[in-house]
Amino acid sequence: MPFYVKQGQIPTKRHIAFEKDNGELYREELFSTHGFSNIYSNKYHHNMPTKAIDVQPYALGHGEQWHDPLIQNYKLDSRQADCQGNFFSARNKIFFNHDVAMYTAKVTEPTTEFYRNAYADEVIFIHEGEGQLLSEYGVINTQKWDYLIIPRGTTYQLTFNDYQNVRLFVIESASMVEVPKHFRNEYGQMLESAPYCERDIRTPTLTEAVVEKGEFALVCKFGERYQQMILQWHPFDLVGWDGCVYPWAFNITEYAPKVGKIHLPPSEHLVFSAHNFVICNFVPRPYDFHPKSIPAPYYHNNIDSDEVLYYVDGDFMSRTGIEAGYMTLHQKGVPHGPQPGRTEASIGKTDTYEYAVMVDTFAPLNLTTHVKHCMSADYNRSWLEN
């Protein structure tokens, strides 16, 4: 995030001796991005964060690539791919390319393992469930429909109050996930015209350091490879930290949508940006106010992007037969839009109740076999007149 946060105890200057009461040194860790040329945080540990007893391979798979899918529009029920597992092992990869990967997960069990995605930022949308995001930086209480933005390299756990109905949509980004630049002024402060602001963002609260020696399992993801490190000291041993890199939360209900006289393009519902893809969201809002406006979207052909929608709640105006947990993929070069009758039915409507997360990519997406097994076979025929 572009704004500075300070938690706990830190020395008066960076990179100077910071002593404990017994004269020993706290261990400073610079957590930097883009080498040393972009935002960073400094963390102060009781123990060296490098102390690992062992490193071992770790086997975990999320789905195989479907190598010969047709270029067409897809609808699938992601719930059909559900499996048993914790907040990282239960993830099923649905779509991916070199820039981004998208997963769904029904989380059924807790874990004592810590997790770190070393090569990718993560955006975790909590579709169902309440709990806590625990990290080196502290605690964020999480709730239904939170976006959790977790910078790469962050050691964390995601726990839930119960595991009866926990569902996640996870976006893994090869580049930094950012607040869009046109939402911010030249100093980094969010503009009056932005659809959310700093008050809507929840940052970690540092808790008492866990200074405990033992064997602590940390699962690390390096691209498509996993390893397990056995740490000698509990990783949440910070006495303080400061900087601009940390996990944070934003709830979709805090998003203030734009409304126009005529239908606005989906890009007006932008929430986060990254290299070669963007994340948008649709939320309840008044419809367009031109006397002859058509609230349903016009038919369109995304010749430069693939469009993924993850449906969260409500009645999506342009389509019937959609439930929470469904996903659609509309691929570049293939037209799509409202089903027959939905355009006419939208005329005269004054507002909509819908929640959905959209990911638009600027490179074609690969599909996994989860799509093949969860897709509606007749989706391409849903535009045919009866």
C-alpha positions as CSV (number, residue, x, y, z in Angstrom):
1,M,0.0,0.0,0.0
2,P,1.2,3.5,-0.7
3,F,0.7,4.8,2.9
4,Y,3.1,4.3,5.9
5,V,2.2,2.3,9.0
6,K,4.2,1.9,12.2
7,Q,3.5,-0.8,14.8
8,G,5.3,-1.8,18.1
9,Q,8.8,-0.8,19.0
10,I,11.3,0.3,16.4
11,P,14.7,2.1,16.7
12,T,15.1,5.8,15.9
13,K,16.9,5.1,12.6
14,R,17.0,2.3,10.1
15,H,20.0,-0.1,10.2
16,I,21.3,0.8,13.6
17,A,21.8,-1.3,16.7
18,F,18.5,-2.0,18.4
19,E,19.1,-3.6,21.7
20,K,16.9,-5.7,24.0
21,D,16.9,-5.1,27.8
22,N,19.6,-7.9,28.2
23,G,21.9,-6.2,25.7
24,E,21.3,-8.7,22.8
25,L,20.2,-7.3,19.4
26,Y,16.9,-7.5,17.8
27,R,17.3,-8.7,14.2
28,E,16.3,-6.3,11.5
29,E,14.8,-7.6,8.2
30,L,14.3,-5.4,5.2
31,F,11.3,-6.6,3.3
32,S,11.6,-4.8,-0.1
33,T,10.0,-4.9,-3.5
34,H,11.6,-4.3,-7.0
35,G,15.0,-4.8,-5.5
36,F,15.6,-1.8,-3.3
37,S,13.7,0.7,-5.5
38,N,10.1,0.4,-4.5
39,I,8.0,0.3,-1.3
40,Y,9.3,-1.7,1.6
41,S,9.0,-2.4,5.3
42,N,11.5,-3.0,8.1
43,K,10.7,-5.8,10.6
44,Y,12.4,-6.3,13.9
45,H,12.6,-9.9,15.1
46,H,13.6,-11.4,18.4
47,N,15.5,-14.1,16.4
48,M,17.2,-14.4,13.0
49,P,14.5,-15.1,10.5
50,T,17.0,-17.2,8.5
51,K,17.2,-20.0,11.1
52,A,15.8,-23.2,9.4
53,I,16.4,-26.7,10.8
54,D,15.5,-28.5,7.5
55,V,14.1,-28.0,4.0
56,Q,12.1,-30.7,2.3
57,P,10.1,-31.2,-0.9
58,Y,6.3,-30.8,-0.4
59,A,3.8,-32.4,-2.8
60,L,0.7,-30.4,-3.6
61,G,-1.3,-30.1,-6.8
62,H,-4.2,-27.9,-7.7
63,G,-5.3,-29.1,-11.1
64,E,-3.9,-30.2,-14.5
65,Q,-4.0,-28.1,-17.7
66,W,-6.7,-28.9,-20.2
67,H,-4.7,-28.9,-23.4
68,D,-7.3,-28.9,-26.1
69,P,-10.3,-26.8,-25.0
70,L,-12.3,-24.9,-27.7
71,I,-12.1,-21.1,-27.8
72,Q,-15.6,-20.3,-26.7
73,N,-17.6,-19.0,-23.8
74,Y,-17.8,-21.1,-20.7
75,K,-20.0,-21.3,-17.6
76,L,-19.0,-23.6,-14.7
77,D,-20.1,-24.4,-11.2
78,S,-16.8,-24.1,-9.3
79,R,-18.4,-25.9,-6.3
80,Q,-18.3,-29.2,-8.2
81,A,-14.4,-29.1,-7.8
82,D,-14.6,-28.9,-4.0
83,C,-12.2,-31.0,-2.1
84,Q,-11.0,-31.4,1.5
85,G,-8.2,-29.2,2.8
86,N,-6.9,-26.2,4.5
87,F,-6.7,-22.6,3.3
88,F,-3.9,-23.4,0.8
89,S,-4.2,-27.1,0.1
90,A,-7.9,-27.0,-0.8
91,R,-7.3,-24.6,-3.7
92,N,-8.4,-25.7,-7.1
93,K,-6.8,-23.9,-10.0
94,I,-9.4,-22.9,-12.7
95,F,-7.7,-20.5,-15.1
96,F,-4.1,-19.3,-15.5
97,N,-1.5,-17.6,-17.6
98,H,1.9,-16.2,-17.0
99,D,0.5,-13.1,-15.2
100,V,-2.3,-14.5,-13.1
101,A,-3.9,-17.7,-11.7
102,M,-7.4,-18.1,-10.3
103,Y,-8.4,-20.7,-7.7
104,T,-11.6,-21.6,-5.8
105,A,-11.5,-23.4,-2.5
106,K,-13.9,-24.9,0.0
107,V,-11.8,-24.8,3.2
108,T,-12.8,-27.8,5.5
109,E,-10.1,-27.9,8.1
110,P,-7.5,-25.8,10.1
111,T,-3.8,-26.3,9.9
112,T,-0.8,-25.6,12.2
113,E,1.4,-25.0,9.2
114,F,2.5,-21.5,8.2
115,Y,2.3,-20.5,4.5
116,R,4.3,-18.2,2.2
117,N,3.8,-17.6,-1.5
118,A,7.3,-16.5,-2.4
119,Y,6.8,-15.6,-6.1
120,A,3.3,-14.1,-6.2
121,D,1.0,-11.6,-4.5
122,E,-2.3,-13.0,-3.4
123,V,-5.8,-11.5,-3.4
124,I,-8.1,-13.8,-1.3
125,F,-11.8,-13.0,-1.6
126,I,-13.6,-14.5,1.4
127,H,-16.9,-15.6,-0.1
128,E,-18.1,-17.3,3.0
129,G,-16.5,-17.4,6.5
130,E,-15.2,-15.3,9.3
131,G,-11.9,-15.5,11.1
132,Q,-8.4,-14.0,11.3
133,L,-5.5,-13.4,9.0
134,L,-2.4,-14.0,11.2
135,S,1.0,-12.8,9.9
136,E,4.3,-11.5,11.1
137,Y,2.7,-8.0,10.9
138,G,-0.1,-8.8,13.3
139,V,-3.8,-9.8,13.1
140,I,-6.6,-8.7,10.8
141,N,-10.0,-9.8,11.8
142,T,-11.7,-11.1,8.6
143,Q,-15.3,-11.3,7.5
144,K,-17.5,-12.4,4.7
145,W,-16.8,-10.6,1.4
146,D,-13.4,-9.3,2.4
147,Y,-10.6,-8.9,-0.1
148,L,-7.3,-9.8,1.6
149,I,-4.3,-8.4,-0.3
150,I,-1.2,-10.4,0.8
151,P,2.2,-9.3,-0.6
152,R,4.5,-12.1,-1.9
153,G,6.9,-13.4,0.7
154,T,4.5,-12.8,3.6
155,T,4.4,-15.6,6.2
156,Y,0.8,-16.1,7.3
157,Q,-2.0,-18.3,8.4
158,L,-5.7,-17.9,7.6
159,T,-8.0,-19.3,10.3
160,F,-11.8,-19.4,10.6
161,N,-14.2,-19.5,13.5
162,D,-15.8,-22.7,12.1
163,Y,-15.3,-24.8,9.0
164,Q,-18.9,-25.6,8.1
165,N,-19.1,-23.3,5.2
166,V,-15.8,-21.5,4.2
167,R,-15.4,-20.6,0.6
168,L,-12.6,-18.6,-1.1
169,F,-11.8,-17.1,-4.5
170,V,-8.1,-16.7,-4.8
171,I,-6.2,-14.6,-7.4
172,E,-2.5,-15.2,-7.6
173,S,-0.5,-12.3,-9.3
174,A,3.0,-12.5,-10.8
175,S,3.2,-8.7,-10.3
176,M,2.4,-6.4,-7.5
177,V,-1.3,-5.9,-6.8
178,E,-1.9,-2.1,-6.4
179,V,-4.5,0.5,-5.9
180,P,-5.0,1.9,-9.4
181,K,-2.8,4.9,-10.1
182,H,-5.7,7.1,-11.3
183,F,-7.3,6.6,-7.8
184,R,-4.3,8.3,-6.2
185,N,-2.7,11.8,-6.3
186,E,1.0,12.4,-6.9
187,Y,1.7,11.9,-3.2
188,G,-0.1,8.6,-3.0
189,Q,-3.2,9.8,-1.2
190,M,-6.4,8.5,-2.6
191,L,-8.5,11.0,-4.5
192,E,-11.9,12.3,-3.7
193,S,-13.2,10.6,-6.8
194,A,-11.8,7.2,-5.9
195,P,-14.5,4.5,-5.2
196,Y,-12.9,3.8,-1.8
197,C,-10.3,5.5,0.5
198,E,-7.8,4.8,3.3
199,R,-10.6,4.7,5.9
200,D,-12.0,1.6,4.2
201,I,-8.7,-0.3,4.4
202,R,-7.9,-2.4,7.5
203,T,-4.3,-2.9,8.4
204,P,-2.7,-5.5,10.8
205,T,-2.6,-4.9,14.5
206,L,0.7,-6.2,16.0
207,T,0.2,-8.5,18.9
208,E,2.7,-9.7,21.5
209,A,5.7,-11.4,20.0
210,V,5.7,-15.2,20.1
211,V,9.3,-16.0,21.3
212,E,9.1,-19.8,21.1
213,K,11.8,-22.3,20.1
214,G,10.8,-25.5,18.5
215,E,10.0,-27.0,15.0
216,F,7.6,-24.9,13.0
217,A,6.5,-26.1,9.6
218,L,6.4,-23.4,6.9
219,V,5.1,-24.4,3.4
220,C,6.6,-22.2,0.7
221,K,5.3,-21.9,-2.8
222,F,7.9,-21.0,-5.6
223,G,5.9,-20.7,-8.8
224,E,4.5,-24.2,-9.2
225,R,6.9,-25.9,-6.7
226,Y,6.4,-26.4,-3.0
227,Q,8.9,-26.9,-0.2
228,Q,8.5,-27.2,3.5
229,M,10.9,-25.4,5.8
230,I,11.2,-26.4,9.4
231,L,11.9,-23.1,11.3
232,Q,13.8,-23.1,14.6
233,W,11.8,-20.2,16.0
234,H,8.1,-19.2,15.7
235,P,7.9,-16.8,12.7
236,F,5.6,-14.3,14.5
237,D,8.3,-12.9,16.8
238,L,8.3,-9.3,15.8
239,V,8.7,-6.6,18.4
240,G,7.9,-3.9,15.8
241,W,7.8,-3.0,12.1
242,D,7.2,0.0,9.9
243,G,6.8,0.7,6.2
244,C,4.4,0.4,3.3
245,V,4.4,-3.3,2.6
246,Y,2.0,-5.4,4.6
247,P,-1.2,-7.4,4.2
248,W,-4.4,-5.5,4.3
249,A,-8.2,-6.0,4.0
250,F,-11.0,-4.2,2.1
251,N,-14.6,-5.3,2.1
252,I,-16.5,-5.3,-1.2
253,T,-19.5,-3.6,0.5
254,E,-17.4,-0.5,1.1
255,Y,-16.9,0.0,-2.7
256,A,-18.8,3.1,-3.9
257,P,-19.9,2.4,-7.5
258,K,-20.1,4.9,-10.3
259,V,-23.5,5.6,-11.9
260,G,-24.0,7.1,-15.4
261,K,-26.7,8.5,-17.5
262,I,-26.1,5.6,-19.9
263,H,-24.5,2.2,-19.3
264,L,-20.9,2.4,-18.1
265,P,-18.3,-0.1,-19.3
266,P,-17.1,-2.7,-16.8
267,S,-13.7,-0.9,-16.5
268,E,-15.6,1.8,-14.4
269,H,-15.9,-0.8,-11.7
270,L,-12.2,-1.2,-11.3
271,V,-10.9,-2.1,-7.8
272,F,-7.3,-3.3,-8.1
273,S,-4.7,-3.3,-10.9
274,A,-1.6,-5.4,-11.7
275,H,0.6,-6.0,-14.7
276,N,-1.4,-7.4,-17.6
277,F,-4.7,-7.8,-15.7
278,V,-7.2,-5.9,-13.6
279,I,-9.7,-6.8,-10.9
280,C,-13.2,-5.2,-11.0
281,N,-16.3,-5.8,-8.9
282,F,-20.0,-5.3,-9.4
283,V,-22.0,-4.2,-6.4
284,P,-25.6,-3.0,-5.8
285,R,-26.2,0.4,-7.5
286,P,-28.8,2.6,-9.1
287,Y,-29.2,2.0,-12.8
288,D,-28.6,4.6,-15.6
289,F,-30.9,7.6,-15.6
290,H,-31.3,8.4,-19.3
291,P,-35.1,8.1,-20.1
292,K,-34.4,5.5,-22.7
293,S,-31.4,3.8,-21.1
294,I,-30.8,0.1,-21.4
295,P,-29.4,-1.0,-18.0
296,A,-28.3,-4.4,-19.3
297,P,-24.8,-4.4,-20.9
298,Y,-24.5,-4.1,-24.7
299,Y,-23.2,-7.1,-26.6
300,H,-19.4,-6.8,-26.8
301,N,-16.4,-8.5,-28.2
302,N,-13.3,-8.3,-26.0
303,I,-10.7,-8.5,-28.7
304,D,-7.8,-7.7,-26.3
305,S,-8.8,-9.5,-23.1
306,D,-10.3,-12.6,-21.5
307,E,-13.1,-11.9,-19.0
308,V,-13.7,-14.0,-15.9
309,L,-16.6,-13.4,-13.5
310,Y,-16.9,-15.0,-10.1
311,Y,-20.5,-14.7,-8.9
312,V,-20.9,-13.8,-5.2
313,D,-24.6,-13.0,-4.5
314,G,-27.8,-11.5,-6.0
315,D,-29.5,-11.5,-9.4
316,F,-27.1,-10.8,-12.2
317,M,-29.0,-8.7,-14.7
318,S,-27.8,-10.1,-18.0
319,R,-28.1,-13.8,-17.3
320,T,-30.4,-16.4,-15.8
321,G,-29.2,-19.7,-14.3
322,I,-26.4,-18.2,-12.3
323,E,-25.8,-19.1,-8.6
324,A,-23.2,-18.1,-6.0
325,G,-19.9,-19.9,-6.7
326,Y,-20.5,-20.0,-10.5
327,M,-17.9,-18.7,-12.9
328,T,-18.0,-17.6,-16.5
329,L,-15.2,-17.1,-19.0
330,H,-15.7,-15.0,-22.1
331,Q,-12.7,-15.3,-24.2
332,K,-11.1,-12.7,-26.4
333,G,-12.4,-12.7,-30.0
334,V,-15.8,-14.3,-29.0
335,P,-18.8,-12.0,-28.6
336,H,-21.0,-12.2,-25.6
337,G,-23.7,-10.3,-23.8
338,P,-27.2,-10.6,-22.3
339,Q,-29.3,-13.7,-22.9
340,P,-32.4,-13.3,-25.1
341,G,-35.1,-11.3,-23.3
342,R,-32.7,-9.8,-20.7
343,T,-32.1,-6.6,-22.5
344,E,-35.8,-5.9,-22.9
345,A,-36.5,-6.9,-19.3
346,S,-33.9,-4.5,-17.9
347,I,-35.6,-1.4,-19.5
348,G,-37.3,0.7,-16.8
349,K,-35.5,-1.0,-13.9
350,T,-34.1,1.5,-11.4
351,D,-31.5,-0.5,-9.5
352,T,-29.8,-3.8,-9.2
353,Y,-28.7,-6.1,-6.4
354,E,-25.6,-8.1,-7.5
355,Y,-22.2,-8.9,-6.2
356,A,-19.5,-10.3,-8.5
357,V,-15.7,-10.2,-8.8
358,M,-14.3,-9.8,-12.4
359,V,-10.8,-10.4,-13.6
360,D,-9.9,-9.1,-17.1
361,T,-6.6,-10.4,-18.5
362,F,-4.7,-9.1,-21.4
363,A,-3.1,-12.4,-22.3
364,P,-5.2,-15.5,-23.1
365,L,-6.0,-17.8,-20.2
366,N,-5.3,-21.5,-20.0
367,L,-8.0,-23.8,-18.6
368,T,-7.6,-26.7,-16.3
369,T,-9.5,-30.0,-16.3
370,H,-11.6,-28.6,-13.4
371,V,-13.3,-26.5,-16.1
372,K,-13.9,-29.6,-18.3
373,H,-15.5,-31.4,-15.4
374,C,-17.6,-28.5,-13.9
375,M,-18.7,-26.7,-17.1
376,S,-22.3,-26.4,-18.5
377,A,-22.1,-28.2,-21.8
378,D,-24.9,-26.1,-23.4
379,Y,-23.7,-22.6,-22.3
380,N,-22.9,-21.7,-25.9
381,R,-26.6,-22.4,-26.8
382,S,-28.0,-20.0,-24.1
383,W,-28.1,-17.2,-26.6
384,L,-30.4,-19.0,-29.0
385,E,-34.0,-17.9,-29.2
386,N,-36.6,-20.5,-28.0
